[in-house]
Amino acid sequence: MAAASASFSPLANIINKPSEWSNDVRAAVIIALSVVVFSAVLLRPSYDGKVYDLGGIPILTVWSFFTKRYDFIREQFKNSGGKTFRFRVLQHRVIAFNGEQSRKVYFNEAGFSMSEGYRILMGGAPELKDAHVQSSVTDADIEDGFIKRLLLLLRRDRITDTLPTLLDDMHTRMTEWGTEGKINPFSQLVFQMTIRMATCKELAEDRKAMNDLAKHYWALEKSATPVSLLLPWFPGPAKRAKEKSTVALYNLFNSFVERRRNATVPSSDPIDLFIAQGDSNDTIIGVPCWTLLFLGSNPVWKKKVVDELKALVANHTDTLSSEPLHKRLAAIPLNAWEEQLPTIDLAIRETLRITATGSTLRRNMHKDVTVDGVTVKRGDFLTYQLADVHLNPEIYKDPMQFDPSRFLEGREEDRKETFAFIGWGVGRHPCAGMKIAKLEIKLILALILLGYEYELVDGSGKYPKQLPTPDRNDIQQARPLGEPCYMKFKKVAE
């Protein structure tokens, strides 16, 4: 019976017949060598005088583009002698640019679509069909209205009205820290503030819903793996995780939209504003941390920032008031936060320069365009790495050093080239949420720097031997590399 059973197994047949096994092994080796030779000869890297083609088997050549993108881009520019290079992601052609001339066209060309660039090469935002929702609203409708709705949320009058609530939220979270200890809470604070600005009171005050939202959001981010992007049809763990998280996010948001839709009294919350516009449910649907870390290791700049914040409070509130700090900060007018904190603006700008080094993406959706002598055809993808300018020693002296004075009059290193600072977007793609992002950062810095004394410590409670650095290959969360670094704090103001 064993022999009969084995006859149906090719492997068993090979094992039972050594001569054929030897022939099969030789055949496999020949095939493998043929593939290697084919790749080396016909798919080898080439240079036509304008652009460097990486060659190789596409799925193997670009794997590190999805797993270690920062290293991939820098290594390939090194291999090409600093020349523009291109490669393929399945049937798509991607061209990587560097230098000032390319940068000017890249950020100014009307036909270079940011949303289309990220949709494929980063996984893009989830679509309604991913949540198994039937809707007449198309993805194009959502995309076309995104900036319009974002600007509606970020009107000055609405930000002014929301400022006390934002500070109340932060105070509530920070009260949970106690009067002294060791923390690393900043991602939670920023997430809380973003939910408050972008959704509704009910969601922002529901701790369980907030935690679920964060869990589903990061699960969705992490589902953008090389396998899910290169083989989107493959029913692997990443695809299942994306579908599960998308459905969970939709259901969570939808429940709060319905709650606001059925509310007796409308509010000024974002969801209510969207409903008032006639929008359907389908349509509605680490800078502060790094700045505190850099300031904690630079006592001179930390003192400058603290002194500036104290002056702001003294100029706009009653210094003899017994009100808690967050209430006094809420009394400061919005224009003062925006215009009277130049030192903090410098610190934020320098933090962004050091940490914002990832690769931006675009897709040419219009006619062919020539960029620095290289033709970008309709449908081609483009990428530009911010480190090319932000960490360029020819533009910024000692680029890895935290030195906000590099932007002051007389030095102005960010004016040496066109678009030498891209932290808030440039050209046709400025950051629409820049003002609220800056405000959030300043509120966090004000509450911590005025309300607490702190020092940086490692896990053992000592000053870190080496400060953490951004994980520049982490394209989702940009978490730090190195030993964990904490803030050892003591509360000094209520």
C-alpha positions in Angstrom: 0.0 0.0 0.0 2.8 2.3 0.8 4.3 1.9 -2.6 1.0 2.5 -4.3 0.4 5.6 -2.3 3.9 6.9 -3.0 3.4 6.6 -6.8 0.9 9.5 -6.6 3.6 11.8 -5.1 6.1 13.4 -7.5 8.4 13.9 -4.5 8.2 10.3 -3.6 8.9 9.2 -7.1 12.0 11.4 -7.2 13.2 10.0 -3.8 12.6 6.5 -4.9 14.6 7.0 -8.2 18.0 8.6 -7.5 18.9 8.8 -11.2 15.9 10.9 -12.0 16.4 12.9 -8.7 19.9 13.8 -10.0 18.5 14.9 -13.3 15.8 17.0 -11.7 18.3 18.7 -9.4 20.5 19.5 -12.4 17.5 20.9 -14.3 16.5 23.1 -11.3 20.1 24.4 -11.0 20.2 25.2 -14.7 16.8 27.0 -14.5 18.0 29.0 -11.5 21.2 30.0 -13.2 19.3 31.0 -16.3 17.1 33.3 -14.3 20.2 34.9 -12.6 22.0 35.3 -16.0 18.9 36.7 -17.6 18.4 39.2 -14.8 22.1 40.2 -14.8 22.4 40.6 -18.6 19.0 41.7 -19.9 17.8 43.5 -16.7 21.0 45.0 -15.5 21.2 48.6 -14.5 21.8 51.1 -17.4 22.4 54.8 -17.9 21.3 56.7 -21.0 23.0 59.9 -20.1 20.0 61.4 -18.4 18.4 58.7 -16.2 19.7 55.6 -14.4 17.6 52.5 -14.8 17.9 50.1 -11.8 17.0 47.0 -13.8 16.7 43.6 -12.1 13.5 41.7 -11.3 11.1 44.5 -10.3 9.5 42.8 -7.3 13.0 42.1 -5.9 14.5 45.4 -6.9 11.9 47.5 -5.2 11.2 45.4 -2.1 13.2 47.7 0.1 11.4 50.7 -1.4 8.5 49.5 0.8 10.4 48.2 3.8 13.3 50.6 4.1 12.4 53.5 1.8 14.8 56.1 3.2 17.8 53.8 2.9 16.6 52.6 -0.6 16.5 56.1 -2.0 19.8 57.2 -0.6 21.6 54.0 -1.6 20.3 54.2 -5.2 21.3 57.9 -5.5 24.8 56.8 -4.3 24.9 54.0 -6.8 23.8 56.3 -9.7 26.4 59.0 -8.8 23.6 61.4 -7.7 21.8 61.0 -11.1 18.0 60.7 -11.5 17.0 57.0 -11.4 13.9 55.1 -12.2 12.5 51.6 -11.4 9.3 49.7 -11.8 6.6 48.7 -9.3 4.7 46.0 -11.1 3.5 47.8 -14.3 4.1 51.3 -12.9 7.3 53.3 -13.6 8.7 55.4 -10.7 11.3 58.2 -11.2 13.3 59.5 -8.2 14.6 63.1 -8.4 16.9 65.2 -6.3 18.5 68.7 -6.5 17.1 72.2 -6.7 16.0 72.3 -10.4 14.0 69.0 -10.1 12.5 70.2 -6.8 11.1 73.4 -8.3 9.3 71.5 -11.0 8.2 68.6 -8.7 6.4 70.9 -6.3 5.1 73.4 -8.8 3.8 71.3 -11.7 0.0 71.3 -11.9 -0.3 67.9 -13.3 1.6 66.1 -10.6 -1.1 64.7 -8.3 -0.2 64.1 -4.7 -3.3 62.0 -3.9 -2.8 59.7 -6.9 0.9 59.3 -5.9 0.0 58.1 -2.4 -3.0 56.1 -3.5 -1.0 53.2 -5.0 2.6 53.6 -3.6 1.4 54.1 0.0 -1.8 52.2 0.0 -3.9 55.4 0.1 -6.9 56.1 2.3 -9.5 53.4 2.7 -12.4 53.5 0.2 -16.1 53.0 0.9 -16.1 49.7 -1.0 -13.5 48.4 1.5 -16.1 48.8 4.2 -18.7 47.0 1.9 -20.8 50.2 1.7 -22.9 50.9 -1.3 -23.0 54.6 -2.0 -23.6 57.1 -4.8 -20.7 59.1 -3.5 -17.5 58.5 -5.5 -13.9 58.6 -4.2 -13.4 61.5 -6.6 -16.3 63.4 -4.9 -14.7 62.8 -1.5 -11.2 63.9 -2.7 -12.5 67.0 -4.5 -14.3 68.2 -1.4 -11.6 67.4 1.1 -9.8 70.7 1.2 -13.1 72.6 1.1 -14.2 70.8 4.2 -10.9 71.0 5.9 -10.8 74.8 5.5 -14.4 74.9 6.9 -13.1 73.3 10.0 -10.1 75.6 10.3 -11.9 79.0 10.1 -10.5 81.5 12.6 -13.8 81.9 14.4 -14.1 78.1 14.9 -10.5 77.7 16.1 -11.1 80.6 18.6 -14.3 79.0 19.9 -12.6 75.6 20.2 -9.4 76.8 21.9 -10.8 76.6 25.5 -12.1 73.2 24.9 -8.8 72.0 23.5 -7.0 73.2 26.6 -9.6 71.6 28.8 -9.1 68.3 27.0 -5.3 68.5 27.4 -5.6 69.5 31.1 -7.8 66.5 31.8 -5.3 64.1 30.2 -2.4 65.7 31.9 -4.0 65.7 35.3 -3.9 61.9 35.1 -0.1 62.1 35.1 0.0 63.1 38.8 2.4 65.7 40.3 5.6 63.9 39.4 6.8 60.9 37.5 8.1 59.6 34.2 6.0 59.8 31.0 5.9 59.7 27.2 2.3 60.7 26.5 2.5 63.0 23.5 1.0 60.8 20.8 -2.2 60.5 23.0 -2.4 64.3 23.4 -2.1 65.1 19.8 -4.6 62.3 18.8 -7.1 63.7 21.4 -6.8 67.2 20.0 -7.2 66.1 16.4 -10.4 64.1 17.2 -11.7 67.2 19.1 -11.1 69.4 16.0 -12.3 67.0 13.4 -15.3 65.1 14.8 -17.6 65.8 17.7 -17.8 66.2 21.5 -19.3 62.8 22.1 -16.5 61.0 20.4 -13.7 63.2 21.9 -15.1 62.5 25.4 -15.6 58.7 25.0 -12.3 57.2 26.1 -13.2 53.7 24.9 -14.2 54.9 21.5 -11.0 57.0 21.3 -8.9 54.0 22.2 -10.7 51.8 19.6 -10.3 54.5 17.0 -6.5 54.7 17.6 -6.3 50.9 17.5 -8.1 50.6 14.2 -6.3 53.6 12.7 -2.8 52.2 13.4 -3.9 48.7 12.3 -5.0 50.3 9.0 -1.7 52.1 8.6 0.3 49.0 9.3 -1.6 47.0 6.7 0.2 48.9 3.9 2.9 46.2 3.6 5.0 45.4 0.5 2.8 42.3 -0.1 -0.5 44.2 0.1 0.9 47.0 -2.2 2.7 44.8 -4.7 0.0 42.0 -4.7 -3.2 43.7 -3.7 -5.3 40.7 -4.7 -3.4 38.3 -2.4 -5.7 37.3 0.5 -3.0 37.5 3.1 -3.0 38.9 6.7 -2.4 42.5 5.6 -5.4 42.5 3.2 -7.7 40.9 5.9 -6.4 43.5 8.5 -7.1 46.4 6.2 -10.7 45.2 5.5 -11.4 44.5 9.2 -10.0 47.9 10.3 -11.8 49.8 7.5 -15.2 48.3 8.5 -14.5 48.9 12.2 -13.6 52.6 11.5 -16.6 53.2 9.3 -19.0 51.6 11.8 -17.5 53.6 14.7 -17.7 57.0 12.9 -21.1 56.2 11.5 -22.6 55.6 14.9 -21.4 59.0 16.1 -22.7 60.7 12.9 -26.1 59.2 13.4 -26.1 60.3 17.0 -25.4 63.9 16.0 -27.9 63.7 13.1 -30.6 62.7 15.5 -29.6 65.3 18.2 -32.3 67.8 19.1 -29.9 70.7 19.3 -27.2 71.1 16.6 -23.7 72.2 17.6 -20.7 73.7 16.0 -18.9 70.4 16.0 -17.4 69.4 12.6 -19.9 66.5 12.0 -22.8 68.9 12.6 -21.3 71.4 10.2 -21.0 68.7 7.5 -24.6 67.6 8.1 -25.8 71.2 7.8 -24.1 71.3 4.4 -26.3 68.4 3.3 -23.4 65.9 3.4 -24.3 62.2 3.6 -22.8 59.9 6.2 -20.5 58.4 3.5 -18.9 61.9 2.9 -18.4 62.7 6.6 -16.9 59.5 7.1 5.7 63.7 16.8 6.4 67.2 16.3 5.8 68.3 20.0 7.5 65.2 21.3 10.6 65.8 19.3 10.6 69.5 20.1 10.5 68.8 23.8 13.3 66.3 23.4 15.5 68.7 21.5 14.7 71.5 24.0 15.5 69.1 26.9 18.9 68.6 25.5 19.5 72.3 24.7 19.1 74.3 27.9 19.8 77.7 26.2 16.9 77.3 23.7 14.7 75.8 26.4 15.1 78.9 28.5 14.4 81.2 25.5 11.2 79.3 24.8 10.0 79.3 28.5 10.8 83.0 28.8 8.8 83.7 25.7 5.8 81.8 26.9 5.9 83.5 30.3 5.9 86.9 28.5 2.9 85.8 26.5 1.0 84.9 29.6 2.0 88.1 31.4 1.0 90.3 28.4 -2.4 88.8 28.0 -3.7 87.6 31.4 -3.8 88.7 35.0 -0.6 87.6 36.6 -2.3 87.7 40.0 -5.2 85.5 38.9 -5.8 82.3 40.8 -7.2 80.5 37.8 -5.5 77.3 36.7 -2.9 77.6 33.9 -5.1 76.1 31.2 -7.8 78.6 31.9 -5.4 81.5 31.7 -3.9 80.2 28.4 -7.4 79.9 27.0 -7.8 83.7 27.5 -4.9 84.5 25.2 -6.2 85.6 21.8 -5.6 83.4 18.7 -3.5 86.1 16.9 -1.1 86.2 19.9 -0.5 82.5 19.6 0.1 82.9 15.9 2.2 86.1 15.9 3.9 86.6 19.3 5.9 83.4 19.7 8.8 83.8 17.2 11.3 81.7 19.2 8.8 78.7 19.4 8.2 79.1 15.7 12.0 78.7 15.1 12.1 75.7 17.4 9.2 74.0 15.6 10.7 74.8 12.2 14.1 73.3 13.2 12.4 70.2 14.6 10.5 69.7 11.3 13.7 70.2 9.3 15.5 67.4 11.3 12.6 65.0 11.4 10.7 65.6 8.1 13.0 63.6 5.8 10.7 61.1 4.2 9.9 60.5 0.5 7.0 62.5 -1.0 5.1 60.9 -3.9 3.4 62.3 -7.0 1.8 60.9 -10.2 1.7 62.7 -13.5 -1.9 62.9 -14.5 -1.6 65.2 -17.4 0.7 65.7 -20.4 4.3 64.5 -20.6 6.7 66.9 -18.6 10.4 67.3 -18.8 12.1 67.5 -15.4 15.8 68.3 -15.4 16.2 66.7 -18.8 14.2 63.6 -18.0 10.8 63.0 -19.6 8.0 62.1 -17.1 5.3 60.5 -19.1 1.6 60.6 -18.3 0.9 58.0 -15.7 4.5 57.9 -14.3 5.1 58.2 -10.6 7.6 60.5 -9.1 9.3 60.6 -5.7 11.4 63.3 -3.9 13.1 62.7 -0.6 13.0 65.6 1.8 16.3 64.6 3.3 17.9 65.7 0.0 17.3 69.3 1.1 16.6 69.2 4.9 19.8 67.3 5.7 22.0 68.8 2.9 25.3 70.1 4.5 25.7 72.5 1.6 22.5 74.2 2.7 22.4 73.6 6.4 25.6 73.7 8.5 25.9 70.6 10.7 22.5 69.4 9.5 22.0 66.9 12.4 22.5 69.6 15.0 19.4 71.3 16.6 20.1 74.9 15.9 17.0 77.2 15.4 19.3 80.2 15.0 20.1 79.0 11.5 16.8 80.6 10.3 17.5 84.0 11.9 18.2 87.1 9.8 21.9 87.2 8.8 22.1 83.4 8.5 18.8 82.4 6.8 20.2 79.0 5.6 16.7 78.1 4.4 16.9 80.8 1.7 20.1 79.5 0.0 18.0 77.5 -2.6 14.4 77.4 -3.8 12.2 75.4 -1.5 15.1 74.7 0.9 12.5 74.1 3.7 9.5 71.9 2.9 8.3 71.1 6.4 4.8 72.7 5.8 4.6 71.9 2.1 5.5 74.3 -0.8 4.4 75.2 -4.3 1.0 73.8 -5.2 0.8 71.6 -2.1 1.1 73.8 1.0 -0.2 72.2 4.2 -3.8 73.1 4.5 -3.8 72.2 8.2 -0.6 74.1 9.1 -2.2 76.7 11.3 -4.1 74.3 13.5 -1.0 72.0 13.6 1.2 74.8 14.8 -1.5 75.8 17.4 -1.7 72.2 18.8 2.1 72.1 19.1 2.3 75.5 20.9 -0.5 74.5 23.3 1.3 71.3 24.3 4.6 73.2 24.7 2.9 75.9 26.8 1.1 73.5 29.1 4.2 71.4 29.7 6.9 74.1 29.8 4.9 76.4 32.1 3.2 73.7 34.1 6.1 71.3 34.7 9.8 71.2 35.3 11.3 68.3 33.4 14.5 66.6 32.4 15.3 63.8 30.0 16.1 60.4 31.4 16.6 56.9 30.2 15.0 53.7 31.6 17.3 53.8 34.6 16.5 57.4 35.5 19.8 58.8 34.3 20.4 61.4 31.5 20.5 59.4 28.2 24.0 58.5 26.9 22.6 59.1 23.4 19.4 60.8 22.4 17.0 58.8 20.2 16.9 59.6 16.5 13.9 59.4 14.1 13.4 56.0 12.4 13.6 57.4 8.9 12.5 54.1 7.4 9.3 54.1 9.4 6.9 55.6 6.9 3.8 55.2 9.1 4.6 56.4 12.6 8.2 57.7 12.4 9.0 56.2 15.8 12.4 56.9 17.4 15.3 54.6 17.2 17.6 53.9 20.2 17.0 53.3 23.9 13.6 54.7 25.2 13.8 58.3 26.4 11.4 59.7 29.0 10.4 63.0 30.5 11.0 63.0 34.3 8.6 65.7 35.5 7.5 67.7 38.5 4.3 69.8 38.4 4.9 73.4 39.3 1.7 75.1 38.3 -2.0 74.1 38.5 
